[in-house]
Amino acid sequence: MCPCLIKDMKMEEMASLIGVSPPVFKFLVCYVATIPISFLHRFVPGGSSAKHLYAASTGALLSYLAFGISSNLHFLVLIIISYGSMELYRKRCGLITFFLAMAYLIGCHVYYMSGDSWKEGGIDATGSMMVITLKVISCAINYNDGLLKERRLRESQKKNRLVKLPSFTEYVGYCLCCGSHFAGPVYEMKDYLDWTQGKGIWMKSEKPLPSPFWGATKAILQAGLCMGVFLYLDPRYPLSTIIGDPTYKSWGFLERFSYQYMCSFSARWKYYFIWSISEASMILSGLGFSGWTNSFPLEAQWKRAKNVDILGVEFTKSAVEIPLVWNIHVSTWLRHYVYDRLVEKGRRPGFFHLLATQTVSAVWHGLYPGYIIFFVQSALMISGSKAIYKWQISVSSNKRMLKKMIMLLNFTYTVVVLTYSSVGFMILSLDETIDAYASVYYIGTIIPVVMIILLGNIMKPKPMTSRARKEQ
């Protein structure tokens, strides 16, 4: 028997054990391999140049093994678009990269129909392209910011601006390092250069760099737990029940909504697993280090590696907090490179800026109606939550029961609207998303609109007095 056939048979058997397709299993093997590969990055001899070559070569190799040679060709297109614009037209390189890289990504989304592929158990390189697209855009914008005077820049711009164009080797290493291009997290070129050159918080001093082992061990154990929960829940709450099962339609409102909640809840554990693996990789490499706590004894922080706070997501007090605990670094990217830059200096951001930011996020995910509906819904959800929160902070601290009731209202509101909205993100198609929303009487669209109109405009809370603020 052909050795290749034997290998394929073993791959299929192993994939079936955990209930995934062979292509997804192959991706998972490569993804988990980022853990030892990232750890070995610490021991690469030859200075920063060798580290860039190691990052670029291992990243390209893992991509080839996971997706095939075409993946690296797609990555190269994005890298050349960005690097070429920085080399040739620095004054507008950020804008050029933003539109051209996004356009190429969207074209690949459409060509590969990535959303349908993911739903059917397939996988392709578009997920990795999404991460690289954010990296090349942020680098080009930061290089553009290097031309501006510091007094005109926000704090994040001052921190991340690039005065000098990175070399092409540095740039490719930045894009593919630690396998972070598979699923994130997104990090800044300035941080990557400081890490490889031993500068900033990575500078050797009297205080040694922290051991990564405890942080990485926790992340790996968390990944194992998340995978176990997902494998247990996913077969019990298939999304297909919502789409076309007559039994679902015969249920009452509470049963249908509860089932939607469990579908959303079980799907989240897949993402928790993925981001826990990347967290372990980033911590072991050292790039995930973000400084020390101010408390004594000092503890190492690994915020650059952390892309999700599981308890923060499941018990979030407000929809406004979700970007702070879910896909954290993409949320930060959207804030720094879209939201903040849409707001004119001296003016307050409004619903339009939030909606525009969420629309960019929707398009970045792919041109599926479900994505667009979800992110428009999320803009409504956050605005409604803000209206509730304004009432919450307007209540003086001596009215504790009322304050807690409003907090409970915001928590319940967030759970209900997030559950409802996330169904569109999972289903993707327009007709099936609308049918799913209709089955629970559009509750997640109606409630935010009511909250925005009623609590945000008609029944506005009274502004707090200076004395009440001191009591808070």
C-alpha positions as CSV (number, residue, x, y, z in Angstrom):
1,M,0.0,0.0,0.0
2,C,1.2,3.5,-0.8
3,P,2.8,5.3,2.2
4,C,0.9,8.5,1.3
5,L,-2.4,6.6,1.4
6,I,-1.5,5.1,4.8
7,K,-0.7,8.6,6.1
8,D,-4.0,9.9,4.7
9,M,-5.9,7.1,6.3
10,K,-4.3,7.8,9.7
11,M,-5.0,11.5,9.3
12,E,-8.7,10.7,8.7
13,E,-8.9,8.4,11.6
14,M,-7.3,10.9,14.0
15,A,-9.6,13.7,12.6
16,S,-12.7,11.6,13.1
17,L,-11.7,10.9,16.8
18,I,-12.2,14.6,17.6
19,G,-15.0,15.2,15.1
20,V,-13.3,17.4,12.6
21,S,-12.4,17.1,8.9
22,P,-8.8,16.1,7.8
23,P,-8.0,19.6,6.5
24,V,-9.0,21.1,9.9
25,F,-7.0,18.4,11.8
26,K,-3.9,19.2,9.7
27,F,-4.3,22.9,10.5
28,L,-4.7,22.1,14.2
29,V,-1.5,20.0,14.2
30,C,0.4,22.9,12.6
31,Y,-1.3,25.4,14.9
32,V,-0.2,23.4,18.0
33,A,3.3,23.1,16.6
34,T,3.6,26.9,17.0
35,I,4.1,26.2,20.7
36,P,7.5,24.5,20.5
37,I,8.5,26.6,17.4
38,S,7.8,29.8,19.4
39,F,9.8,28.5,22.4
40,L,12.8,27.8,20.2
41,H,12.8,31.4,19.0
42,R,14.4,32.3,22.3
43,F,17.5,30.3,21.5
44,V,18.1,31.4,17.9
45,P,21.8,32.5,17.6
46,G,23.1,35.2,15.4
47,G,21.3,38.3,16.6
48,S,18.1,40.0,15.4
49,S,18.7,39.2,11.7
50,A,18.7,35.5,12.4
51,K,15.6,35.8,14.5
52,H,13.8,37.6,11.6
53,L,14.8,34.8,9.2
54,Y,13.7,32.1,11.7
55,A,10.3,33.8,12.2
56,A,9.8,34.2,8.5
57,S,10.9,30.7,7.5
58,T,9.0,28.8,10.2
59,G,5.9,30.8,9.6
60,A,6.0,30.1,5.9
61,L,6.7,26.4,6.5
62,L,3.8,26.1,8.9
63,S,1.5,27.9,6.4
64,Y,2.6,25.6,3.6
65,L,2.0,22.5,5.7
66,A,-1.4,23.7,6.8
67,F,-2.8,25.3,3.6
68,G,-0.4,24.6,0.7
69,I,1.9,26.8,-1.3
70,S,-0.9,29.2,-2.4
71,S,-1.2,30.5,1.1
72,N,2.3,32.0,1.1
73,L,1.7,33.5,-2.3
74,H,-1.4,35.3,-1.0
75,F,0.6,36.5,2.0
76,L,3.3,37.7,-0.3
77,V,0.8,39.8,-2.2
78,L,-0.3,41.6,1.0
79,I,3.3,42.1,2.1
80,I,4.3,43.5,-1.3
81,I,1.3,45.8,-1.4
82,S,2.2,47.3,2.0
83,Y,5.9,47.4,1.7
84,G,5.8,48.8,-1.8
85,S,3.5,51.6,-0.7
86,M,5.8,52.5,2.2
87,E,8.8,52.5,-0.1
88,L,7.3,54.5,-3.0
89,Y,4.7,56.9,-1.4
90,R,5.2,57.3,2.3
91,K,2.9,60.3,2.5
92,R,-0.2,58.2,1.7
93,C,1.1,54.7,2.3
94,G,-1.4,54.0,5.2
95,L,-4.4,54.9,3.1
96,I,-3.1,53.0,0.0
97,T,-2.4,49.8,2.1
98,F,-5.7,50.0,3.9
99,F,-7.8,50.0,0.7
100,L,-5.6,47.7,-1.5
101,A,-5.0,45.1,1.2
102,M,-8.7,45.1,2.3
103,A,-9.7,44.8,-1.4
104,Y,-7.4,41.8,-2.0
105,L,-8.7,40.1,1.2
106,I,-12.3,40.7,0.2
107,G,-11.5,39.3,-3.3
108,C,-10.1,36.1,-1.7
109,H,-13.1,35.8,0.7
110,V,-15.4,35.9,-2.3
111,Y,-13.2,33.5,-4.5
112,Y,-12.8,30.9,-1.8
113,M,-16.3,31.4,-0.2
114,S,-14.5,31.1,3.1
115,G,-17.5,31.4,5.3
116,D,-19.3,28.4,3.6
117,S,-16.1,26.4,3.7
118,W,-15.7,27.0,7.5
119,K,-19.3,26.0,8.1
120,E,-18.9,22.8,6.2
121,G,-15.7,21.7,8.1
122,G,-13.2,23.0,5.6
123,I,-10.5,25.5,6.0
124,D,-8.3,27.8,3.9
125,A,-5.8,30.6,4.3
126,T,-8.2,33.5,4.4
127,G,-8.3,33.4,8.2
128,S,-4.5,33.9,8.2
129,M,-4.8,36.6,5.5
130,M,-7.2,38.4,7.8
131,V,-4.6,38.7,10.5
132,I,-1.8,39.7,8.1
133,T,-4.0,42.3,6.5
134,L,-4.3,44.0,9.9
135,K,-0.6,43.8,10.5
136,V,0.4,45.3,7.2
137,I,-2.2,48.1,7.5
138,S,-1.1,49.1,11.0
139,C,2.6,49.1,10.0
140,A,2.0,51.3,7.0
141,I,-0.2,53.7,9.0
142,N,2.5,53.9,11.8
143,Y,5.2,54.6,9.1
144,N,2.9,57.3,7.8
145,D,2.6,58.7,11.3
146,G,6.4,58.9,11.5
147,L,6.2,62.0,9.2
148,L,3.8,63.8,11.6
149,K,4.8,66.0,14.5
150,E,4.3,64.4,17.9
151,R,2.1,67.2,19.2
152,R,-0.5,66.2,16.6
153,L,-0.6,62.6,17.6
154,R,-2.5,60.6,20.2
155,E,-0.6,58.6,22.8
156,S,-1.1,55.3,20.9
157,Q,0.3,57.0,17.7
158,K,3.3,58.3,19.6
159,K,4.0,54.8,21.0
160,N,3.7,52.9,17.7
161,R,5.0,55.4,15.1
162,L,7.8,54.3,12.9
163,V,10.4,56.9,11.9
164,K,12.5,54.4,9.8
165,L,11.3,51.9,7.3
166,P,11.9,48.3,8.5
167,S,14.0,46.0,6.3
168,F,12.1,43.5,4.1
169,T,13.4,40.6,6.3
170,E,12.2,42.4,9.4
171,Y,8.8,43.0,7.8
172,V,8.2,39.4,6.7
173,G,9.4,38.1,10.1
174,Y,6.9,40.5,11.8
175,C,4.0,39.2,9.6
176,L,4.7,35.5,10.2
177,C,6.3,35.3,13.6
178,C,5.3,32.7,16.2
179,G,2.5,31.4,14.0
180,S,0.5,34.4,15.2
181,H,-0.7,34.9,11.5
182,F,-2.9,31.8,11.9
183,A,-5.4,33.4,14.4
184,G,-3.7,36.3,16.1
185,P,-3.1,38.1,18.3
186,V,-2.2,41.2,16.3
187,Y,0.8,43.1,17.6
188,E,2.7,46.2,16.6
189,M,5.8,46.4,14.5
190,K,7.5,48.6,17.1
191,D,7.0,45.9,19.7
192,Y,8.3,43.2,17.4
193,L,11.5,45.1,16.7
194,D,12.1,45.9,20.3
195,W,11.6,42.3,21.2
196,T,14.0,40.9,18.6
197,Q,16.6,43.6,19.3
198,G,16.3,43.3,23.1
199,K,15.1,46.9,23.6
200,G,12.4,48.5,25.8
201,I,10.9,46.1,28.3
202,W,13.0,43.2,26.8
203,M,16.3,45.0,27.6
204,K,18.7,43.0,29.7
205,S,19.1,44.7,33.1
206,E,19.5,43.8,36.8
207,K,16.0,42.4,36.7
208,P,15.9,39.2,34.6
209,L,13.2,38.6,32.1
210,P,10.4,36.5,33.6
211,S,10.1,32.8,33.2
212,P,7.3,31.9,30.6
213,F,6.6,28.5,31.9
214,W,3.8,29.1,34.5
215,G,1.9,31.5,32.1
216,A,2.3,29.1,29.2
217,T,1.3,26.1,31.3
218,K,-1.9,27.9,32.4
219,A,-2.7,28.7,28.7
220,I,-2.1,25.1,27.6
221,L,-4.3,23.7,30.4
222,Q,-7.0,26.3,29.5
223,A,-6.8,25.2,25.8
224,G,-7.3,21.6,26.8
225,L,-10.3,22.5,28.9
226,C,-11.8,24.6,26.1
227,M,-11.4,21.9,23.5
228,G,-13.0,19.4,25.9
229,V,-16.0,21.6,26.5
230,F,-16.4,22.3,22.8
231,L,-16.2,18.7,21.8
232,Y,-18.9,17.9,24.4
233,L,-21.3,20.7,23.6
234,D,-21.0,21.0,19.8
235,P,-22.6,17.7,18.8
236,R,-25.4,18.3,21.3
237,Y,-26.3,21.7,19.9
238,P,-25.9,21.6,16.1
239,L,-26.6,24.9,14.3
240,S,-28.6,22.9,11.7
241,T,-31.4,22.5,14.2
242,I,-32.1,26.3,14.0
243,I,-31.9,26.3,10.2
244,G,-34.2,23.5,9.1
245,D,-35.4,21.3,11.8
246,P,-39.2,21.1,12.1
247,T,-38.9,20.3,15.8
248,Y,-37.3,23.7,16.5
249,K,-40.3,25.4,14.9
250,S,-42.7,23.5,17.2
251,W,-40.9,24.8,20.3
252,G,-42.1,27.8,22.3
253,F,-40.2,31.1,22.5
254,L,-38.2,30.2,25.6
255,E,-37.1,26.9,24.2
256,R,-36.0,28.4,20.9
257,F,-34.1,31.2,22.5
258,S,-32.5,28.8,25.0
259,Y,-31.3,26.7,22.1
260,Q,-29.9,29.7,20.3
261,Y,-28.0,30.6,23.5
262,M,-26.5,27.1,23.8
263,C,-25.4,27.2,20.1
264,S,-23.7,30.5,20.7
265,F,-22.2,29.4,24.0
266,S,-20.8,26.1,22.6
267,A,-19.3,27.9,19.5
268,R,-17.4,30.3,21.8
269,W,-15.3,27.5,23.2
270,K,-13.8,26.8,19.8
271,Y,-12.4,30.3,19.8
272,Y,-11.3,30.1,23.4
273,F,-9.3,27.0,22.5
274,I,-7.7,28.7,19.5
275,W,-6.7,31.8,21.3
276,S,-5.4,29.9,24.3
277,I,-3.0,28.0,22.0
278,S,-1.8,31.3,20.5
279,E,-1.4,32.7,24.0
280,A,0.9,29.9,25.0
281,S,3.0,30.4,21.9
282,M,3.4,34.1,22.4
283,I,4.3,33.7,26.1
284,L,6.9,31.0,25.4
285,S,8.5,33.1,22.7
286,G,8.8,36.1,25.1
287,L,6.9,38.5,22.7
288,G,3.8,38.2,24.8
289,F,5.5,39.9,27.8
290,S,4.0,43.3,28.5
291,G,5.7,44.4,31.7
292,W,5.4,43.9,35.5
293,T,2.6,44.6,37.9
294,N,2.9,47.6,40.3
295,S,2.0,45.4,43.3
296,F,4.5,43.5,45.4
297,P,5.7,40.9,44.8
298,L,6.1,41.8,41.2
299,E,4.3,39.5,38.7
300,A,4.9,39.3,35.0
301,Q,2.1,40.4,32.7
302,W,1.4,38.7,29.4
303,K,-1.3,41.1,28.0
304,R,0.3,41.1,24.5
305,A,-0.4,37.3,24.3
306,K,-3.9,37.4,25.8
307,N,-6.7,37.6,23.2
308,V,-9.7,36.6,25.3
309,D,-10.8,36.7,28.9
310,I,-13.2,33.8,29.2
311,L,-14.9,34.8,32.5
312,G,-15.0,38.4,31.3
313,V,-17.0,37.3,28.2
314,E,-19.4,34.9,30.0
315,F,-20.1,37.3,32.8
316,T,-19.7,40.7,31.1
317,K,-21.6,43.5,32.9
318,S,-22.1,45.5,29.8
319,A,-21.9,45.2,26.0
320,V,-19.5,48.1,26.1
321,E,-17.0,45.8,27.8
322,I,-17.1,43.0,25.2
323,P,-14.3,44.5,23.0
324,L,-12.1,44.5,26.1
325,V,-12.5,40.8,26.7
326,W,-13.2,39.2,23.3
327,N,-10.7,39.2,20.4
328,I,-9.0,41.8,22.4
329,H,-6.2,42.8,20.0
330,V,-8.4,43.1,17.0
331,S,-10.7,45.3,19.0
332,T,-7.7,47.4,20.0
333,W,-6.7,47.6,16.3
334,L,-10.1,48.7,15.3
335,R,-10.1,51.4,17.9
336,H,-6.6,52.7,17.0
337,Y,-6.8,52.5,13.2
338,V,-10.4,53.1,12.5
339,Y,-12.5,54.5,15.3
340,D,-10.1,57.0,16.8
341,R,-9.1,58.2,13.3
342,L,-12.7,58.9,12.2
343,V,-13.2,61.2,15.2
344,E,-12.1,64.7,14.5
345,K,-9.9,66.3,17.2
346,G,-11.9,68.0,19.8
347,R,-15.2,66.3,18.9
348,R,-17.0,63.5,20.7
349,P,-17.5,60.2,19.0
350,G,-21.1,59.2,18.1
351,F,-23.1,56.3,16.7
352,F,-21.8,56.9,13.2
353,H,-18.2,56.4,14.2
354,L,-19.2,53.2,16.0
355,L,-21.3,51.9,13.1
356,A,-18.5,52.7,10.6
357,T,-16.0,50.8,12.8
358,Q,-18.2,47.8,13.0
359,T,-18.8,47.9,9.3
360,V,-15.1,47.7,8.7
361,S,-15.0,44.7,11.0
362,A,-17.9,43.1,9.1
363,V,-16.2,43.5,5.7
364,W,-12.9,42.3,7.1
365,H,-14.6,39.0,8.1
366,G,-16.2,38.6,4.7
367,L,-19.0,39.8,2.5
368,Y,-21.7,37.5,4.1
369,P,-25.0,39.0,5.1
370,G,-24.7,37.3,8.5
371,Y,-21.5,39.1,9.3
372,I,-22.8,42.5,8.2
373,I,-26.0,42.0,10.2
374,F,-24.1,40.9,13.3
375,F,-21.8,43.9,13.3
376,V,-24.6,46.4,12.7
377,Q,-26.5,44.6,15.5
378,S,-23.4,45.0,17.7
379,A,-23.3,48.7,17.1
380,L,-27.0,48.9,18.3
381,M,-26.2,46.6,21.2
382,I,-23.3,48.8,22.4
383,S,-25.3,52.0,22.0
384,G,-28.2,50.5,24.0
385,S,-25.9,49.3,26.7
386,K,-24.4,52.8,26.9
387,A,-27.9,54.3,27.4
388,I,-28.4,51.9,30.3
389,Y,-25.0,52.6,31.8
390,K,-25.7,56.4,31.8
391,W,-28.7,55.7,34.1
392,Q,-26.5,53.4,36.2
393,I,-23.9,56.1,36.9
394,S,-26.5,58.7,37.5
395,V,-27.9,56.9,40.5
396,S,-26.2,58.0,43.7
397,S,-24.2,55.4,45.7
398,N,-26.6,55.4,48.6
399,K,-29.3,53.9,46.4
400,R,-27.5,50.6,46.2
401,M,-30.5,48.4,45.4
402,L,-31.6,50.5,42.5
403,K,-28.0,50.6,41.2
404,K,-27.7,46.8,41.4
405,M,-31.0,46.4,39.6
406,I,-29.8,48.6,36.7
407,M,-26.5,46.6,36.6
408,L,-28.6,43.4,36.4
409,L,-30.7,44.9,33.6
410,N,-27.5,45.7,31.7
411,F,-26.1,42.2,32.2
412,T,-29.4,40.6,31.1
413,Y,-29.7,42.9,28.1
414,T,-26.1,42.0,27.0
415,V,-26.7,38.3,27.3
416,V,-30.0,38.4,25.4
417,V,-28.9,40.7,22.5
418,L,-25.4,39.1,22.1
419,T,-27.0,35.6,21.9
420,Y,-29.5,36.8,19.3
421,S,-26.9,38.7,17.3
422,S,-24.3,35.9,17.2
423,V,-26.7,33.6,15.5
424,G,-26.3,35.7,12.3
425,F,-22.5,35.4,12.7
426,M,-22.7,31.6,12.7
427,I,-25.5,31.1,10.0
428,L,-24.2,33.7,7.5
429,S,-26.9,33.4,4.8
430,L,-29.5,36.2,4.7
431,D,-32.7,34.2,4.5
432,E,-31.7,31.7,7.2
433,T,-30.5,34.5,9.5
434,I,-33.8,36.4,9.2
435,D,-35.7,33.2,9.8
436,A,-33.7,32.6,13.0
437,Y,-34.3,36.1,14.2
438,A,-38.0,35.9,13.4
439,S,-38.3,32.7,15.4
440,V,-37.5,34.7,18.5
441,Y,-39.6,37.7,17.3
442,Y,-36.6,39.9,16.5
443,I,-36.1,40.5,20.3
444,G,-32.4,41.4,19.9
445,T,-33.2,44.1,17.4
446,I,-36.2,45.6,19.1
447,I,-34.8,45.8,22.6
448,P,-31.6,47.9,21.7
449,V,-33.7,50.3,19.6
450,V,-36.1,50.7,22.5
451,M,-33.3,51.3,24.9
452,I,-31.6,53.9,22.7
453,I,-34.9,55.8,22.1
454,L,-36.4,55.5,25.5
455,L,-33.4,55.6,27.9
456,G,-31.0,57.5,25.6
457,N,-33.3,60.2,24.2
458,I,-36.8,60.4,25.8
459,M,-36.0,59.5,29.5
460,K,-32.5,61.0,29.8
461,P,-30.9,60.6,33.2
462,K,-30.1,63.8,35.1
463,P,-26.5,64.8,35.1
464,M,-24.7,64.0,38.4
465,T,-23.8,66.9,40.7
466,S,-20.2,67.4,41.8
467,R,-21.1,66.2,45.3
468,A,-22.7,63.0,43.9
469,R,-19.5,62.3,41.8
470,K,-17.4,62.6,45.0
471,E,-19.7,60.1,46.7
472,Q,-19.2,57.6,43.8
